[in-house]
Amino acid sequence: MRSSARQLGRYVVVVLVLVAVVFIYRHVPANPTTVALTFLILVLLTAAFWGFRVAMALSVLATAAINFFFLPPVGTFTIADPQNWIALLAFLVTAVVASNLAERARNEAEKATEQRQNVEHLYDLSQKLLTVETVPELMNAIPVFVLESFGGSGVALISNVKPTIYRSTADVSIDAETLRNTLARGESTQQNGVNYFPVRLGVRSVGALAIKGLEIPRQTADAIGSLVGTAIERTRAVDELATSRAARESEQLRSALLDSVTHEFRTPLTSIKASVTTLLEGSLADAAARAELLTIINEETDRLNRLVGEAAEMARLDSRVITLQRRQFALSEVVETVLDEQISTLRKHPVTVELPKGLPPVYADFDRIRQVLTHLVENAAKYSENDTPIRISAELKGDFIVTSVADRGPGIDSFEQTLIFDKFYRGEKQRYAAAGTGMGLAISKVLIEAHGGTLTVVSQIGQGSVFSFTLPISGERS
């Protein structure tokens, strides 16, 4: 109804313009050629903006007006000069042909504009689809993305994997049965102002889309379906790859853990077995010798307990089960505790402690920090030559205290410095120099990061290594 009224209005405007031109040229002297050219310009403009039908009507009316008002005898439709018949016919043919060409040019321009807009919308949709990496998120996002890129009043999607229908909004009224039939048949259809078309990957239908309140050309619908199908398949492939990679990495970690722990368990078990066998044989009469064997059993049992504890700790950290009992304490407390506990480990290394006076307390879990510092001190002693010094120092930097453990060991090359905090990783030289599981630094890094700090290393081959970690100094940063 509104379109018909608009079209009628155009005819009225054309008649009024024609009357105005006739009125002007009736009062301003002009020859018929000038009048004909003026009307021809009006016909071209009308065809360019309002189409061929309105321009055709103007051509006929203009021909009649030229004959009646400007060709002798004026005021009648009689044509006295036969040549004027040719002139009127030439004008009418020219006007009609020009109208047709102008409308064709207008249609081509509109078609080109529509194609450009469709390409822009398809590009926008493709960019949005690339931002989603998992299948569940993508399925929920596709209807929203299509609606944002192309418009309409609602979009719905169904895939060939699940019967769930995903909608751009919950109140979108789209016939679910028709959508399922479109998926099953793989053919486009239109019902009640809704376009249904398949989502394809090549020739295979992997879903179906429904767009309500929008007229979509067949080629555009096919392009949308192809983009959506490719995006779904891409995310499925990424999910499958991630699952496969995770399973492979998990298996590698299990193998590494088993190999590492098995190797580490063998040494203390061998020592314990040998000591117990000797004691059971009763061949030792010396009490000091028996005490030494019992000491070996005790130390190796502690070592086994530590290995089991590290494995359990790594399992807890992998599951993100980290509980921190934070409190304020002086850094000197944890340093003294670690040095007292590691007397036997450090007996062949001179240890220097440099803690500035007035150092504020840290806000952290005492036992966790003791665990981290113990591991760093043990590593410094384990991988350094006897009689080489170990230095423990600290300094205040902003709201954090930086604690460092420096040794004069063989050093770590720049490539391995990026790997030593990975689980089960041990350097090429270190793995043969001393026993270890490769879990200590990984555990320490996670614990320090749980406090909001960082654990880093600076090392130079032949000069030794400095491991540093930061801790907040107040509870406000917990």
Order of alpha helices (4+ residues) and beta strands (2+ residues): alpha-alpha-alpha-alpha-alpha-beta-beta-alpha-beta-beta-beta-alpha-alpha-beta-alpha-beta-beta-alpha-beta-beta-alpha-alpha-alpha-beta-beta
